[in-house]
Structures are given as C-alpha cells and as structure tokens.
Amino acid sequence: MDYTFTNFVVGSSNQFAHAAALAVANLPAEAYNPLILYGSTGLGKTHLLQAVAHRIRRHHPTWRVVYLPAESFMRELVQALHHERMDAFQERYRQADVLLVDDLQFMAGRERTQEAFLHTFNALYEAKKQIVLSSDKPPQDIAPLATRLRSRLTAGLMADLQPPDLETRLAILDRKAFAHGIVLSPRVAMLIASRVRTNVSELEQCLARIATYASLHTQNIDESLAEMVLQQAFAEREQAVTAPRIQQTVAAHFGLKMSELRSKQRQRTLVFPRQVAMYLCRELTDASLPEIGRHFGGRDHTTVLHSCAKIARMEETDESVARLLWQLRRTLAP
C-alpha cells in the first residue's frame, strides 16, 4: 500500500495526529521534535509515520530518512553486541537526518535497547534532526521504561489516534472501494461500518474479504453476502490471542497444567514458564498489568511488571530464550 498523506482519511478521531505529522513532514526538526503518535493497533500510526518519511524524502532527496519497527532496532542491536560492532551500529543511526521508529512499546523492559536508543535519540536531538515515534500507549504508560528516556519522550508533542467514528469509517470504506474498483452500495457500506468499529485495519480487511468472496463466487456485493462474510470473520476472531490461550500454549510447551501456571506455587519449574506467559500476555494482548495478574492467581501488577522486565532482559541476552519466545509467538500467531 502507498502510505501517503493523500490517501489518509482524516476524521475527528485522528485530526490532531494528522495535522502534527503533516507539520513535521513540511518543517522537519522545526515544528515538533520529537513527535510521538500513540493509539491502539490498526488506527493509522504506521500510515502516518510512513507518510512523513515519504514526504520528507520527496522534498529532501539527499537526506537520510530511516524508518524501522522497534523490533528491528532491537534485533540489530543484539547482533551488533554479539559481533562487537557497536560503533558501526551507533554510527548508522546517528547519521540519519530523520529517524522514525514504530511500536516503541516493544522496548519496554529491555535495558540495553533503551540505553542504546537513548544515546541515539540524544545525538540526533542535539544535532537538530527530526525524530518521530509511535507506540500503543503514551510514554508515561509504557512500563518498564527508563526514567531518562521517559523524560525525553514526554518533553515532545504527543498526539493520540482514537477509533474512527461512523462518519470516518464510511469515508474510509468509500475511499478504499473506489481505489480498488469495488462497487459498494450505501446500504452495504453502512452495514460494514456499523459492524466493524474497532480500527481502520479491520475495516479494510473486512472490505477486502467481502470483495474477494464476491469475485470468487461471481456474485454481487449485497447485504446478505456482506453479512455472511462478516459473521465468518467474527467467528475466526474468536480464535484471537487471549491470556487463556497463551497460558494453554505455554503450559503445553513446558509439559505443565494451566492450573499450575495460575497457582501460587513457586517451584523453579513453574516460575520461569509463568513469567514467560505473563510476558507474552503483556506483548500480545491489550490486557493491563492488573488484568494479567488476575489471570495468574490474582498476582499484584508489580509482580507482573517484574516478570515482564526479566523476560525482556533475557530475550536480549540469552539466545535460547529468544528462540523459545520466537517459537511460542509462531504457535500463537492467528
């Protein structure tokens, strides 16, 4: 998809974030620096980040514009540490004129990653280079996050993106249908927009799924067809990643019972799997720390936070733990 400002649908839920991103793209390092965009999955954060990168590259073709997900930054850091190439790693990012990092929340608990990113952040900021970041929550709610990094982030402009209202959802459907040559009646558009309310990505996916089904079966897109496809999509969504599903997957991997993960027992054979399960709940679900604690025998949110921080550090430094988490994520992937 071509992520530009032109094809970003603006509504009341994202108007401020769009305006801030556009200002940064037009006046890099002069308007707002850093700019932090935050909101739940699928609301357009990545679209705006890449739109900023696209416009700056067009207006400043000689500039070095670096866009990457936070997970890529972490992987490159681990490789640099293992191969003793930290100088080259730091130089690569400090030479950027614009740095855009997506999904900053994945740095939570990773001390080495946060330290390396803070040094990069400070070097670019002092050199008056533009920094744009995104996360699923505001910096003050990302935990655990180093105090110095949190202070740097909260000093910037923070703009949130909310789920789109009905009018915006209809506008998105109209724009996407037109772009892909899909004939969508107002009644069908209203049906989809009324049923799919959570985020833009799900709205686009449902439209694409309905269009594909209609094409494969040589049918027109009417209300009955749209209703049937939506019901199938919602049924599949029930298989989404949840805390109980994570517990079941982790328990099966370690040869344990789910009741053992949830219990108060603290045998060494239970503590590590339980911490892994808590960490994956934090990463793969929208559950808060207290909610995760309730899934694990009513544990305090500080216990959950400690567990998540410990596993995050181990993923950075222990290859076997990194491989274990990779395997579990693949198993849990919908």
Secondary structure as UniProt FT lines:
FT   TURN            6..7
FT   TURN            12..14
FT   HELIX           15..26
FT   TURN            28..30
FT   STRAND          35..38
FT   TURN            41..42
FT   HELIX           45..59
FT   TURN            61..62
FT   STRAND          65..69
FT   HELIX           70..82
FT   TURN            83..84
FT   HELIX           86..94
FT   STRAND          98..102
FT   HELIX           104..107
FT   TURN            108..109
FT   HELIX           111..126
FT   TURN            127..128
FT   STRAND          130..135
FT   HELIX           139..141
FT   HELIX           147..154
FT   STRAND          157..160
FT   HELIX           166..179
FT   TURN            180..181
FT   HELIX           186..195
FT   HELIX           200..216
FT   TURN            217..218
FT   HELIX           223..237
FT   TURN            238..239
FT   HELIX           243..254
FT   HELIX           258..262
FT   HELIX           268..284
FT   HELIX           289..295
FT   TURN            296..297
FT   HELIX           301..317
FT   HELIX           319..332
//
